[in-house]
Amino acid sequence: MGHTNVRVTDEQRARFDADGAVLIPKAIDPSWIDPLLAVAERELAEPSRWVTDSNPGQATDRLFTTRYLWPTDETIRSFALSSGIGAIVADLLGSASARLYFDHTLVKEPGTTAPTPWHQDIPYWPFLGRQIASAWVALTPATVNESSLEFVRGSHRWDAYYAPESFTDSSIEWASDFEGERVPDIDTARCDYDIIGFDVEPGDAIVFSSWILHGAPGNSGDRRRVAVSTRWLGDDAVWSPHPGSDPTVTQADVSVEPGHYPADDRRFPLAKMS
Ligand SMILES: O=C(O)CCC(=O)C(=O)O
């Protein structure tokens, strides 16, 4: 499975900077698609430890996510570190390097009514810094109307830090002690916000700042939507665990002290740049 030969353009860099999100068409070599889809299939059949699932065992009306597979799954590890996706993110962030925080596979079965709620990523994560972003890579086609991502353009610059929202009906146990403002009710006042979205084909990446407000509709289509999102730390990232941050990686797991750059190659490995 190959390394991408896609190069970020000046226009894409400017878009990412101004809007907080940009579409990179055909960002990965197509040879990754089937192996990554096979990982999603396996996880649906035999979920591993870090899963959220709105409707276990069902083939419709279900948002299933599984994360942090890279330490144990060779396909995910080599995709994250050697496909070139990290280099694309580093380039957009204006960062010399990109360290992997985690991978996140997200499956939306047809007929999923619940949207992915509007949220920012950064409050879920034990990091601070502006050079932190995700690359959400589509493994199946998706239109904005059916199930692709939407963003509030420019909200990465609002200087806001909203409380984490649950992706399923239940509350997020580990985020209950987070103190912070709730995300505004964007859906009831959509015309007050500058909302952008991207239709995607398999292999396209949407790269977005960890500070931008984003969400996705349910899946009103008749096919499964699958994506894999990798989460990246650029040069200004600082380890910053806090009440309510995702428990996959905690202070006990890392060799970095709070307030420092996460130079921990074992927990936050560097992506190959070329
Ligand atoms: O795939 C989705 O529906 C949501 C993805 C998302 O919020 C993310 O990757 O941060």
Ligand as a Chemical Component Dictionary entry (heavy atoms), coordinates in Angstrom:
data_LIG
# 
_chem_comp.id                   LIG 
_chem_comp.type                 NON-POLYMER 
_chem_comp.pdbx_formal_charge   0 
_chem_comp.three_letter_code    LIG 
# 
loop_
_chem_comp_atom.comp_id 
_chem_comp_atom.atom_id 
_chem_comp_atom.alt_atom_id 
_chem_comp_atom.type_symbol 
_chem_comp_atom.charge 
_chem_comp_atom.model_Cartn_x 
_chem_comp_atom.model_Cartn_y 
_chem_comp_atom.model_Cartn_z 
_chem_comp_atom.pdbx_ordinal 
LIG O1 O1 O 0 -17.877 11.094 11.012 1  
LIG C1 C1 C 0 -18.620 11.804 11.697 2  
LIG O2 O2 O 0 -19.850 11.754 11.611 3  
LIG C2 C2 C 0 -18.042 12.768 12.679 4  
LIG C3 C3 C 0 -16.562 12.875 12.598 5  
LIG C4 C4 C 0 -15.977 13.812 13.562 6  
LIG O3 O3 O 0 -16.650 14.530 14.263 7  
LIG C5 C5 C 0 -14.525 13.870 13.674 8  
LIG O4 O4 O 0 -13.819 13.144 12.949 9  
LIG O5 O5 O 0 -14.035 14.672 14.519 10 
# 
loop_
_chem_comp_bond.comp_id 
_chem_comp_bond.atom_id_1 
_chem_comp_bond.atom_id_2 
_chem_comp_bond.value_order 
_chem_comp_bond.pdbx_ordinal 
LIG O1 C1 DOUB 1 
LIG C1 O2 SING 2 
LIG C1 C2 SING 3 
LIG C2 C3 SING 4 
LIG C3 C4 SING 5 
LIG C4 O3 DOUB 6 
LIG C4 C5 SING 7 
LIG C5 O4 DOUB 8 
LIG C5 O5 SING 9 
# 
